[in-house]
Amino acid sequence: MSRKTERFPVSGSNSLWQLYRTVSFWKVAKTFAVAQIARFTPSLRMKNWLYRVFLKMEIGSQTAIALMVMVDVMFPERIKIGANSIIGYNTTILAHEYLIEEYRLGHVVIGDRVMVGANCTILPGVTIGNGAIVGAGTVVHKDVPPGAFVAGNPMKQIR
């Protein structure tokens, strides 16, 4: 399965150079500040509250987002994490890609009871199904079926 992203062509300079035509400077500044506070907050309840209230992310009950997790600073509202899931240390969750001639936006949906290992990168437009396990260091570049165990770069289904 390919990722579900919306594509927006740009002309002239690369799309990242045109960043503030696509998203407000003040939104990025606020999101970056909140995300940095959340990265270092040891309280899971406070961290989830920050994400829900200030970044408009959907975070399920009893979900644990580890220290140093970096959520998308441009479009965090496109991230949804189900209940009782774990997002491992230093994982990055992206809802955007800025490329040379276009930028892409996509929702990231992480199901219930999902375990994402440390140092993963989750790309825009993917869904990780309920009960899935993502091994440490994996680049999640396509959907993960419910209950699957995936790992590696490139990501492969182990079971």
N, C-alpha and C positions, 0 to 999 in steps of 0.2 A: 504494500500500500504506500502511496506517496503521501507526503504531508499536505494538510489542508491549509493553504495560505492564500491570502489575497495579494495580488501583485499590482504595484503602482510604478509605472515607468517614469523616469526623470530624464531631463536633457541638460546638457552643459556639464557642470561639475558633478562629482559623484553624489549619491543620495545622502551619505552621512554629512557632507558639507552643507546640504540643504535641510538638515535635521529640523530646524525650527520653523520650517514651512509645513512640517508634518505633525509636530507636537509643540505645545507651548513651553518656552524656556522655564516658566515658573512651575509648571507641572513636573518637568524633569528635575528641577532643583529641589522641590518638595519631596518627590519620590526618592531621590538619591539620599536626602537627609534622613528620611524615615527608614529606608532600607539599611543605611549604615548603622542607625541606632538598633534596629532589629537584629542585624548580624551579630552584634556583641551582647545582646540581651540574653542572660541565662534563663529568665523566666519564660517558659513556653506559653503560659496564659497571656502574659503581657505582649510577647512577640505576635501571637495570633490576633490579639486585639489591635495592635498597630497595623497589621496587614489588612484586617477587615475594615477598620474605621477610616484610616488615612489613605490606603491604597485601593480600597474597594475590591479586594480579592475575596473570593469565596474559599473559606477554610473550614473544613468539617470539624466536629467536636473531637477532642482528644488527639488531634493531629500534632505531631512533634516535628518542628522544623529546627534542625540543628544549628549550632553556631556557624557563622561565616557563610551561610547560604545567601546567594545573591539572586534576587528576583529582578525581573525586567524593569528597568528604570523609566522606560518610555510608556509602556502599556501594561502595567501590572494588573489592571482590571480584567485582562484577558486570561488570567491564570485562575484555575479552580482546582483545589485539592480536597479530596473527600475525607471522610471520617476515619480516625484511628490509623492514619498513615504516618510514615516516617520519611523525612527528606534528609539525607545524610550530609555530614560536614562538608562545607566548601562546594556544594553543588550549585550550579547556575541554571536558572530557568528563564528561557528567552521566549518572548512573544513577538519579536521583531528580528528582521535581518536587513541591514543596510548594505546594498551591493553597489557596484559601479553605475549601472544603468537603470536600476530599479530598487525599490524597497518592498519588503514582504511583511505582512502581518498575519498572525495566526493565533488561535486560541490554544492553550495548553490545558488538557483535562487529565488530572491524575485521580484515579478512582479511590475507593475505600480500601483500607487494609493493604496499601501498597508500601513496599519497602524499597527505597532508592538509596543505594550505597553512597559512600563518600566520593567526592570529586567527580561527580557526573555532570554532563551538560545535556539539558533537555531543550531541543530545538522547537521553534514555533510550529504550530499546526499538528501536534501529535496528541494522541490519547494513550494513556497507560491504564489498562483495564484493572478492574477490581482484583485484589489478591495477587497482583504481579510482583515480581522481585527483579530489580535492576541492580546488577553487580557493580561494585566500585569501579570508577573510572570509565564508565560507559558513556558514549555519545549516543543519545536516543534520537535517531534521525527518522524514525517511522513509528507507526502505532505498535503498541505492545498488547497482545491479546490478554484477556482476563486469565489469571492463574499462571501465566508463563514466567519462566526464569530466563532473562536475557543478560548478556554481558559482552564486553569487548568493544574494540574499535577496529573495524566496523562491527556494529552490534549484531550479534547472532543469537538466535533462540537456542538455549541449552536444553530446556525441557518445557 
